[in-house]
Amino acid sequence: MQDPFFPFKTLLFGFAFSPTLEANISETTRIAHFFKAKLILLHVGEESPEKTAKINGLLAAIDYSDFDIEIHWQKGKPVETILQACGDFKVDLLILGAVQHENMYQFYVGSIARQLTRKVGCSVLLLIKPSLERVSCKNVVVNGLDAPETPVAITDAFYVAEALDAQQVTIVEEIKQKEVHVTVEDDKSLRKATMIKEKLKKREDSRVQLILNTLPQELRDRVKVKTQGIFGERGYSIGHYAEVVRADLLVMNAPKKTRLIDRIFPHDIEYILSDLPTDLLIIRK
């Protein structure tokens, strides 16, 4: 039975009849199964006998069928239509296929997935490598930023890790390099910088531990927990870390409302949106 506090009970996947449709259907239906959630499949475009036969044929071949599935066809502009549907269906999690590496045009103008990520009122899961066969989730990386939204992101990461039977959750505390306040010029300044870094890491570990203490004990007991302090540019650092450790899922706080200037001079999650290191779950409440 699903935990009553599980954050994602209604999922929506906006699908297109692309070459990756079969893999996306396989992936999203598996997620719905593991989350014990309702799945809404939405196509923005005309319904036709050929399209209906195609999607029904793919659904007939899925691995699991122990959850509710609805198929909806709606006309309109993709972004506006999906945004409206997320509100109408009270969606908790919007699932979208995404390109891993954006070119410059996509970065400035924004793909449909990126526009929805910035505008939608629910959490978003961006899939970059949907698979026909299940690839097990082993390591979930989640941001440990000192921000009001972080406790929710960490809590949701644990629920998702448990649902996907992940082995470990790594909480990454990104610490800005400028907090060290020391220019390394010799052995003495190097020792001082090292001491300050250790102090900052202990401070962040203590803050994250307070968040962990609020989680149900049984949830913490089921998944191995690791904390990792890293110094560098926020967003870029955790994205690079997730890529290096080959994380299966990266969980981040939702971006605040972004302007064009934020995309020209990217920061925080904008780094990750332009160069996804792995599947990305963006938590928004």
Secondary structure, 3 states (H helix, E strand, C coil): CCCCCCCCCEEEEECCCCCCHHHHHHHHHHHHHHHCCEEEEEEECCCCHHHHHHHHHHHHCCCCCCCCEEEEEECCCHHHHHHHHHHHCCCCEEEEECCCECCHHHHHHCCHHHHHHHHCCCEEEEECCCCCCCCCCCEEEEECCCCCCHHHHHHHHHHHHHHCCCCEEEEEEEECHHHHCCCCCCHHHHHHHHHHHHHHHHHHHHHHHHHHCCCCHHHHHHCEEEEEEEECCCCHHHHHHHHHCCCCEEEEECCCCCCHHHHHCCCCHHHHHHECCCEEEEECC
